[in-house]
């Protein structure tokens, strides 16, 4: 299974850690049940069974991985997904393809819906960085700097003048400190952070070769910002972040991200996914502030095909829609 899994991912360079054995191991450590299926070295999906208060569902982030123009394979894969979810007594399946949101790819999804009898619905919530910024790490450092917004470039250079230092420490104690700072950040910015168990599961699964935890400190050694980078295949992700009140005054996050960009480039990675921004035109979205920060580093704004649900239990799914739509409104998503 593992050999076939890796082979399929290598033949699909658009894939990232979300459909990798490392993400499977992370979720296994957290306690989720996994469903992994490969199809003759041509397709695969990693499904994560999530037990939520609103009902059990099967999540397939950044997948399935396959040639979306192969209709017979597509039908075979989605029939398998439906049967597995039904067997697990899931209310619905939620998947978000690793496909750019282009007219051509929207037609592929439309064709998928027409060739099966499955009940597809647009998902009420996004799934894993549906809208993001991706930097091309094949560019030179000089070109990456020149591609930044002028204010961003100024903050990067100001961080050097202020003596801000960035270091990498992926020890368990560093992760526990990161969790504490992130919990404080969440209270200030009103979001739900991952648990310490989740963060330590990521550390166990991705360490030592596919993970870096960075911290930025002032010239006096005070904590300013933290950033967790995950990487797999050709892509790195700016997956989790946290900051102290000092980050409002000092450009610690700018220094940290610029250090991470240079390190990922030195690792031979080809793209850096800054992991989640507001959809275009959504000015009141809760990610609006972080969108300004991330887009300042240049790169390409990428919108993936929106998440879709496959309904299995129609009655319970109606209840789920009410809960998720209310949650989306409350969180300004």
Secondary structure, 3 states (H helix, E strand, C coil): CHHHHHHHHHCCCCCCHHHCHHHHHHHHHHCCEEEEEEECCCEEEEEEEEEECCEEEEEEECCCECCCCCHHHHHHHHHHHHHHHHHCCCCEEEEECCCECCHHHHHHHHHHHHHCCCEEEECCCCCCCCEEEEEECCCCHHHHHHCCCHHHHHHHHHHHHCCCEEEECCCHHHHHHHHHHHHHHHHHHCCCCCCHHHHHHHHHHHCCCCEEEEEEECCCCCEEEEEEEEEECCEEEEEEEEECHHHHCCCHHHHHHHHHHHHHHHCCCCEEECCCCCCCCCCCCCCHHHHHHHHCCCCEEEEECCCEEEECCHHHHHHHHHHHHHHHHHCCC
